[in-house]
Amino acid sequence: MSTVPNHALRTLRAGKLAIGLGLRQARTVDTAQIAKTAGFDWLFIDCEHSAMGTDTAAQIACASLAVGITPIVRVPGKEHWLASRMLDNGAQGIVVPHVESDLEAKRVADHCRFPPLGHRSMGGGLQQIGFAPLPVSEAAKIVNEETLVVVMIESPKGVENCEAIAAVPGIDALLIGTNDLSFELGIPGQFDDPRIAQAYRKVIAACRKHGKFAGMGGMYSPELLERHIAMGVQLVLAGSDFSLLMQAGTARAALVRGFEKKS
């Protein structure tokens, strides 16, 4: 069998952390190997906030499959073709932003799952099964099982409706977009505010009740990562290429400046 396992999804099902790296600046396929060697489980290929096109995202997804790191694409909106085109071209997961109701979540699942679980169109020639010439019914079953479908909770309304969202068949994970949520709550960047912790508790409880995975993004300090992982988050967006480049670049520049001779 030439099926490419969804490493991140299998890690989550084993009860472990699945750690992701956000991509906005990186545009070359060797990024997949770099992230894999660094120890990440999945790539968060961001097509919502970057200028990255679908072809570049697809090339990175293809390279990711080859090295065993899970390519997950955050699409820029809820139109069905934004998700299905990426899934047809190598993505093993989709993240849909700004989901606020079970109706929206049902549409997301419907767009990302082949029948009988959804109404995704079969385009043929799927990379996730190594382009193996399987009967379409078998290919659809395998890909449905290996696809990670994530909705983002980024508003008070989304938090309020999180239990109904978590109950939707075909949705695997609810990932809190903490930056946008803090803005929507009127407390931008105040991640220690009790309302943030309350939102996490509510979403995590809903995920546990309905057998889904809780995720987090937008908070990257060691203290905040440790706190929310201890609360029960498993799908962790641990940082981005931009933030890591800025941190390492700033530290390196300061180091070298420190060697400058004082006149």
GIRA-V293529 format. One record per backbone hydrogen bond with DSSP energy under -0.5 kcal/mol. NH is the residue of the N-H (numbers start at 1). CO is the residue of the C=O. If there is no record, write none. Layout:
<<NH & CO> <NH & CO>>
//
This chain:
<<4 & 128> <5 & 3> <7 & 5> <10 & 6> <11 & 7> <12 & 8> <13 & 9> <14 & 10> <15 & 12> <16 & 11> <18 & 234> <19 & 17> <20 & 236> <21 & 42> <22 & 239> <23 & 44> <24 & 22> <31 & 28> <32 & 29> <33 & 29> <34 & 30> <35 & 31> <36 & 32> <37 & 33> <38 & 34> <39 & 35> <39 & 36> <40 & 35> <41 & 19> <42 & 19> <43 & 70> <44 & 21> <45 & 43> <45 & 72> <46 & 23> <46 & 44> <47 & 45> <47 & 74> <57 & 53> <58 & 54> <59 & 55> <60 & 56> <61 & 57> <62 & 58> <63 & 59> <64 & 60> <65 & 61> <66 & 62> <67 & 63> <67 & 64> <68 & 64> <69 & 64> <70 & 41> <72 & 43> <72 & 70> <73 & 93> <74 & 45> <74 & 72> <75 & 73> <75 & 95> <82 & 79> <83 & 79> <84 & 80> <85 & 81> <86 & 82> <87 & 83> <88 & 84> <89 & 85> <89 & 86> <90 & 87> <91 & 86> <92 & 71> <93 & 71> <94 & 148> <95 & 73> <96 & 150> <97 & 75> <97 & 95> <99 & 152> <105 & 101> <106 & 102> <107 & 103> <108 & 104> <109 & 105> <110 & 106> <111 & 107> <112 & 108> <113 & 109> <117 & 114> <118 & 114> <119 & 110> <120 & 113> <123 & 121> <129 & 126> <130 & 127> <131 & 126> <132 & 129> <134 & 132> <138 & 135> <139 & 135> <140 & 136> <141 & 137> <142 & 138> <143 & 139> <144 & 140> <145 & 141> <146 & 142> <147 & 144> <148 & 92> <149 & 147> <150 & 94> <150 & 148> <151 & 173> <152 & 96> <153 & 175> <154 & 152> <159 & 155> <160 & 156> <161 & 157> <162 & 159> <165 & 161> <166 & 162> <167 & 163> <168 & 165> <171 & 168> <172 & 149> <173 & 149> <174 & 213> <175 & 151> <175 & 173> <176 & 174> <176 & 215> <177 & 153> <177 & 175> <178 & 176> <178 & 217> <181 & 177> <182 & 178> <183 & 179> <184 & 180> <185 & 181> <186 & 183> <187 & 182> <190 & 187> <191 & 189> <193 & 190> <196 & 193> <197 & 193> <198 & 194> <199 & 195> <200 & 196> <201 & 197> <202 & 198> <203 & 199> <204 & 200> <205 & 201> <206 & 202> <207 & 203> <208 & 204> <209 & 205> <210 & 206> <211 & 207> <211 & 208> <212 & 207> <213 & 172> <215 & 174> <216 & 235> <217 & 176> <225 & 221> <226 & 222> <227 & 223> <228 & 224> <229 & 225> <230 & 226> <231 & 227> <232 & 228> <232 & 229> <233 & 228> <234 & 214> <235 & 214> <236 & 18> <236 & 234> <237 & 216> <237 & 235> <238 & 20> <238 & 236> <241 & 22> <244 & 240> <245 & 241> <246 & 242> <247 & 243> <248 & 244> <249 & 245> <250 & 246> <251 & 247> <252 & 248> <253 & 249> <254 & 250> <255 & 251> <256 & 252> <257 & 253> <258 & 254> <259 & 256> <260 & 257> <263 & 261>>
//
